[in-house]
Amino acid sequence: MGNQADQQILAPSSGTLIEAYYTICPVFVASNIAVELGWLDEEFRRAGASAVYLRSLPDNAGWLPHYRHSLPRLFRDGGAIPTIHARADLANTYLIASTFTQTGGKIIVRADAGIRRVADLKGRRIGLSHSLNTEKIDFTRITAQRGILLALQLAGLGEQDVEIVDTDEADTPVFQPAVRPFEFWQQFPSTPQTAGADLQALREGRVDAVYGHETRAASLVASGEFTVIEDLSRHPDWTLNVANAPFTTAVNADFAEAHPEVVIAFLRAAIRAGRWINANRAAAAEIFARVTIHRDPALIASLIAGYDFVPTLSAQNLAGLEIQKRFLLERGYIRNDFSIREWARPGYLEQALASLAA
């Protein structure tokens, strides 16, 4: 739960509007589009509420709560690992929606290394990102770790057949406040995919392979320095794509109970945006290039093709979240177990869908 300072930061204003805060990861989810198209503000106004971007708080105060869900009246949409961690160990939240638009990632090596398949990594070193910031869960490491282990398994290898080399990251960024996600993510470099201590270790030959998601791999391959030897998304097994996914939409349970109309408003905006994305892929890609760490609209358009962006709590998505949660438990990243199915509260989504059908 949030500490006393957190509660003071988010004390409600004296106006009649209900203030709720939102934070969205820089990933392919409909809420990112809903904000840019003005639909989140529109739906909140209709519900008598005001949507305030978490990263608008001064003094970097919105950074840790984005990962820990440690402030009240907060909607969080994006990567599953921090959301699961928060529900397990930190905050009482409801899962109100999910979106599965993620792929499992790739194994990347130097193009001149002569390594053609994952089996060739036996006895070699694989770099694994390691955050030195212990205040938040190391979702980058966890995502890469699971992807690496799956790739090894597909090649008939195990963790004992390679040397995992931690590549340390300070992971203590300081950002200027921003009133919208677009303004916030513009503070990042234009080529964020080609950075990282693990990649530097690969360049210098201190490791032989690293993990990367689709856009990171595309940027690295385009440089001519690197190549891909495994793509987890090429396999028919959908569980290989559980990589900080399915993306999750969560809200504080007490706020949802007190103000269901605001939860429905958030979901109405996301549903409208999801339907719009499904019908306007190229235009959506242009917007995603502004509000995510993925900067190439053409690549984004190819990545989002075929996905359904309308939020859901489907059986498959809940099963995917169970897989992700189980990995966190087995590896000691979360302390407490909980039921994914009991965490999911489909009533809000059902009401939002029904209201849009009326």
C-alpha positions in Angstrom: 0.0 0.0 0.0 1.1 3.6 -0.5 2.9 5.4 2.4 1.7 8.5 4.1 3.7 10.8 1.8 2.0 9.1 -1.2 -1.4 9.7 0.2 -0.7 13.4 0.8 0.6 13.8 -2.8 -2.7 12.5 -4.1 -5.1 14.2 -1.7 -8.3 14.9 -3.7 -8.9 18.5 -4.8 -11.8 20.4 -3.4 -13.7 20.4 -6.7 -16.7 18.3 -7.5 -14.9 16.1 -10.0 -13.6 12.8 -8.8 -9.8 12.7 -9.4 -8.2 9.5 -10.6 -4.7 9.0 -11.7 -3.6 6.9 -14.7 -0.2 5.5 -15.8 0.4 3.6 -19.1 3.5 1.6 -20.1 5.0 2.5 -23.5 3.5 -0.6 -25.1 0.8 -1.4 -27.6 -2.4 -1.0 -25.6 -5.6 0.8 -26.5 -5.5 3.2 -23.6 -2.4 4.9 -25.1 -4.5 5.7 -28.1 -7.5 6.7 -26.1 -5.5 9.4 -24.3 -4.2 10.8 -27.6 -7.6 10.9 -29.2 -9.1 12.6 -26.2 -11.5 9.8 -25.4 -10.2 9.2 -21.9 -10.8 12.8 -20.9 -14.2 12.7 -22.6 -15.4 9.5 -20.8 -14.1 10.7 -17.5 -16.0 14.0 -17.8 -19.1 12.1 -18.6 -18.6 10.1 -15.4 -18.0 13.3 -13.3 -14.3 12.5 -13.0 -10.9 14.0 -14.0 -8.0 11.9 -15.4 -4.6 13.0 -14.2 -1.4 11.5 -15.7 0.7 10.0 -12.9 4.0 11.3 -14.4 2.7 14.9 -14.0 3.6 14.7 -10.3 6.7 16.9 -9.5 10.0 15.6 -8.3 9.8 12.3 -10.1 7.1 11.2 -7.6 5.2 9.2 -10.2 8.1 6.9 -11.2 8.0 4.2 -8.4 4.2 4.2 -8.1 4.1 3.2 -11.8 5.8 0.0 -10.9 4.5 -0.6 -7.3 0.9 0.7 -7.6 1.6 2.4 -4.3 -0.8 5.4 -4.7 -4.5 5.4 -4.3 -7.1 6.0 -7.1 -4.7 4.7 -9.7 -5.3 3.0 -13.0 -2.3 1.1 -14.4 -2.2 -0.3 -17.9 0.7 -2.2 -19.4 3.3 -4.8 -18.5 2.0 -7.7 -16.4 5.0 -8.3 -14.2 4.8 -5.1 -12.1 1.0 -5.5 -11.9 1.2 -9.1 -10.7 4.0 -8.1 -8.2 1.9 -5.3 -6.8 -1.2 -7.5 -6.4 0.9 -10.3 -4.7 2.9 -8.2 -2.3 2.0 -4.6 -2.2 -1.5 -3.4 -3.1 -5.1 -4.6 -3.2 -6.1 -4.2 -6.9 -8.7 -5.5 -9.3 -7.8 -6.8 -12.7 -10.4 -5.1 -15.0 -9.0 -5.9 -18.5 -6.1 -7.4 -20.4 -4.6 -7.2 -23.9 -2.4 -9.8 -25.5 -0.4 -7.9 -28.2 3.1 -9.1 -27.2 5.5 -11.5 -28.7 8.0 -13.7 -26.9 11.2 -12.0 -28.1 14.4 -13.1 -29.8 17.9 -14.3 -29.1 20.5 -11.9 -30.6 24.2 -12.5 -31.3 26.9 -10.7 -33.2 26.6 -11.2 -36.9 30.3 -12.1 -37.2 30.4 -14.6 -34.3 29.6 -17.7 -36.4 26.7 -18.6 -34.0 23.8 -19.9 -36.1 21.5 -21.5 -33.6 20.8 -21.6 -29.9 22.4 -25.0 -29.7 25.7 -23.3 -30.5 25.5 -21.4 -27.3 26.3 -24.5 -25.2 29.2 -23.6 -23.0 29.0 -19.9 -23.9 27.8 -16.7 -22.1 24.4 -15.1 -22.3 24.0 -11.6 -21.0 21.1 -10.9 -18.6 20.1 -7.4 -17.6 20.3 -6.8 -13.8 18.8 -3.6 -12.2 20.6 -2.3 -9.2 17.4 -0.5 -8.1 15.8 -2.8 -5.5 12.8 -0.5 -5.0 11.0 -2.0 -8.0 10.6 -5.4 -9.6 13.2 -6.0 -12.3 10.7 -6.7 -15.1 13.3 -6.3 -17.8 15.5 -9.1 -16.3 12.5 -11.3 -15.7 11.2 -11.0 -19.2 14.6 -11.7 -20.7 15.3 -14.6 -18.3 12.1 -16.4 -19.2 12.8 -15.9 -22.9 16.3 -17.2 -22.6 15.2 -20.3 -20.7 12.5 -21.0 -23.2 15.0 -20.6 -26.1 17.4 -23.0 -24.4 14.6 -25.5 -23.8 13.6 -25.5 -27.4 17.2 -26.2 -28.4 17.4 -29.1 -25.9 19.6 -27.2 -23.5 19.2 -26.1 -19.9 20.3 -23.3 -17.7 23.3 -25.4 -16.6 24.6 -25.6 -20.2 25.4 -21.9 -20.4 26.9 -19.2 -18.3 24.4 -16.4 -17.4 26.3 -13.2 -17.0 24.6 -10.3 -15.1 24.9 -6.9 -16.7 24.2 -4.3 -14.2 22.1 -1.2 -14.8 21.8 1.7 -12.3 18.1 2.1 -13.2 17.6 5.4 -11.4 16.3 7.7 -14.1 15.0 11.2 -13.3 12.4 12.6 -15.5 10.7 16.0 -15.9 7.0 16.1 -15.2 4.7 15.7 -18.2 1.0 16.1 -18.4 0.5 13.4 -21.1 2.3 10.2 -22.1 3.4 11.8 -25.4 5.3 14.5 -23.5 6.8 12.0 -21.1 8.2 9.5 -23.6 9.7 12.3 -25.8 12.3 12.6 -23.0 13.8 9.3 -24.1 16.5 9.1 -26.8 15.4 8.5 -30.4 17.2 5.1 -30.5 16.4 3.5 -27.1 16.5 0.0 -28.5 20.3 0.1 -29.1 21.2 0.9 -25.5 21.7 -1.3 -22.5 24.6 -2.8 -20.5 23.8 -6.3 -21.9 24.1 -5.0 -25.4 27.4 -3.2 -24.6 28.7 -6.5 -23.2 27.7 -8.2 -26.5 29.4 -5.6 -28.6 32.6 -6.0 -26.5 32.6 -9.8 -26.6 32.0 -10.2 -22.9 28.9 -12.2 -23.7 27.9 -14.2 -26.7 24.1 -13.6 -26.8 21.4 -11.4 -25.4 17.6 -11.3 -25.4 15.5 -8.6 -27.1 12.0 -7.9 -28.1 10.8 -7.3 -31.7 11.7 -3.7 -32.1 15.0 -4.0 -30.3 16.0 -6.9 -32.5 14.9 -5.0 -35.6 17.0 -2.0 -34.8 20.0 -4.2 -34.0 19.7 -6.3 -37.2 19.4 -3.1 -39.3 22.8 -1.9 -37.9 24.5 -4.9 -39.6 26.3 -5.7 -36.4 23.9 -8.3 -35.1 21.6 -11.2 -36.1 18.8 -13.2 -34.7 19.2 -17.0 -34.1 15.8 -17.6 -32.4 12.4 -16.0 -32.6 10.0 -17.3 -30.0 7.0 -16.0 -31.9 7.6 -18.3 -34.9 6.5 -21.3 -32.9 2.8 -22.4 -32.7 2.9 -22.6 -28.9 1.2 -19.3 -27.8 2.6 -19.7 -24.2 6.1 -18.8 -25.6 4.7 -15.2 -26.1 4.1 -14.7 -22.4 6.7 -12.0 -22.0 5.6 -9.4 -19.4 2.2 -10.2 -20.9 -0.7 -10.3 -21.4 -0.8 -6.6 -20.7 -2.9 -5.8 -17.7 -5.3 -3.0 -16.7 -5.6 -2.8 -12.9 -7.1 -0.3 -10.4 -7.2 0.0 -6.7 -10.0 -2.2 -5.3 -11.4 0.3 -2.9 -11.6 3.0 -5.6 -13.3 0.6 -7.9 -15.9 -0.3 -5.3 -16.5 3.3 -4.4 -16.6 4.6 -8.0 -17.6 1.9 -10.5 -18.7 4.6 -12.9 -15.1 5.8 -13.3 -13.8 2.3 -13.9 -16.4 1.9 -16.6 -15.4 5.2 -18.1 -11.8 4.1 -18.3 -12.8 0.9 -20.0 -15.2 2.6 -22.4 -12.4 4.8 -23.6 -10.1 1.8 -24.1 -12.8 -0.2 -25.9 -13.5 2.7 -28.2 -9.8 3.1 -28.9 -9.3 -0.7 -29.4 -12.0 -0.8 -32.0 -10.5 2.3 -33.7 -7.1 0.6 -33.8 -8.5 -2.6 -35.3 -10.0 -0.5 -38.1 -7.1 2.0 -38.6 -3.8 0.1 -38.2 -1.6 2.5 -40.1 -2.9 5.6 -38.3 -2.7 3.8 -34.9 1.0 2.9 -35.7 1.7 6.6 -36.2 0.3 7.4 -32.8 2.0 4.4 -31.1 5.3 5.8 -32.4 4.8 8.9 -30.3 3.7 7.3 -27.1 5.9 4.2 -26.8 9.6 3.5 -27.0 8.9 2.0 -30.5 9.7 4.8 -33.0 9.3 3.3 -36.5 5.6 3.5 -37.6 6.2 1.0 -40.5 7.6 -1.6 -38.1 4.9 -0.9 -35.6 2.2 -1.4 -38.3 3.6 -4.8 -39.1 3.8 -5.8 -35.4 0.2 -4.8 -34.5 -1.4 -6.4 -37.6 -3.7 -9.2 -36.7 -4.0 -8.4 -33.0 -7.4 -7.5 -31.4 -6.9 -4.3 -29.3 -10.3 -4.4 -27.6 -9.6 -5.1 -23.9 -10.8 -8.5 -22.7 -10.6 -10.9 -19.8 -10.6 -14.0 -22.0 -9.7 -17.5 -20.6 -6.5 -17.5 -22.7 -5.4 -14.2 -21.3 -6.1 -15.3 -17.7 -4.2 -18.5 -18.4 -1.2 -16.4 -19.7 -1.2 -14.4 -16.6 -1.2 -17.6 -14.5 1.9 -18.7 -16.4 3.6 -15.3 -15.8 2.7 -15.4 -12.1 3.9 -18.9 -11.7 7.3 -18.0 -13.1 7.6 -15.1 -10.7 6.7 -17.4 -7.8 9.1 -20.2 -8.8 12.0 -17.7 -9.3 11.3 -15.9 -6.0 10.3 -12.6 -7.5 7.1 -12.4 -5.6 6.4 -13.7 -2.1 2.7 -14.4 -2.1 0.5 -16.4 -4.3 -3.1 -15.4 -5.3 -5.8 -16.5 -7.6 -5.7 -14.8 -11.1 -9.4 -15.7 -11.6 -10.4 -14.1 -8.3 -8.3 -11.1 -9.1 -10.2 -10.6 -12.4 -13.4 -8.6 -12.1 -15.2 -8.9 -15.4 -18.3 -7.0 -14.3 -16.8 -3.6 -15.1 -15.8 -4.6 -18.6 -19.2 -6.2 -19.2 -21.0 -3.0 -18.2 -18.7 -0.9 -20.4 -19.3 -3.1 -23.4 -23.0 -3.1 -22.8 -23.1 0.6 -22.5 -21.4 1.1 -25.8 -23.8 -1.4 -27.5 -26.9 0.5 -26.2 
